Amino acid sequence: AQSVTQPDIHITVSEGASLELRCNYSYGATPYLFWYVQSPGQGLQLLLKYFSGDTLVQGIKGFEAEFKRSQSSFNLRKPSVHWSDAAEYFCAVGLNDMRFGAGTRLTVKP
Amino acid sequence: SQTIHQWPATLVQPVGSPLSLECTVEGTSNPNLYWYRQAAGRGLQLLFYSVGIGQISSEVPQNLSASRPQDRQFILSSKKLLLSDSGFYLCAWFDRSFGNTIYFGEGSWLTVV
């Protein structure tokens, strides 16, 4: 069955440190892949997306993600985290269905 | 431009009453349409999706149902609401010809009392 997993429920990093949020999926074919961010009380904002081509995708706010077909993963990275990056991050995956992971809550320490 | 309208924005309904949430899309044709529920502090749970008029795929076998009577209209319904149906409901659409992005409605807050 199709599924998407974000293994980390909560991650804490220090401001200025690097960040990697994990996303794994199970689909019969390469799906569309997305990362969204949601701040408290706010809607979902698209960070980046992948559907074909270069497997390293650049997004907004300095984020990037790498699609690895062999690992069925689409991990989100940022080289230096800012306090304003504290939020909930969702990976979304699908073909006709679009499934969201449970989310990873990011806390940034000063 | 592409827009999505979802209503009502807020709803307080007694247990056992019916439900109807409606979503319409403008500026596109034959999009994929979705209904999600987001519980407080949780992710988005896919409830239903539709790839065309009258075509509904159900992900959650509960007392909710969905219908797509027109190409750009998607309705979420229930005949009898349960307390556990409370939550934030989001309509969304996806169209490969419009940047391959998922677009979301404003959401509907449902409280079942």
Interface residues (C-beta under 8 A of the other chain):
Chain A: Q6 Y32 F34 G43 L44 L46 K49 F51 F90 A92 G94 N96 D97 M98 R99 F100 G101 A102 G103
Chain B: N32 Y34 Y36 R42 G43 L44 Q45 L46 Y49 V51 S57 E59 A92 F94 N100 T101 I102 F104 E106 G107
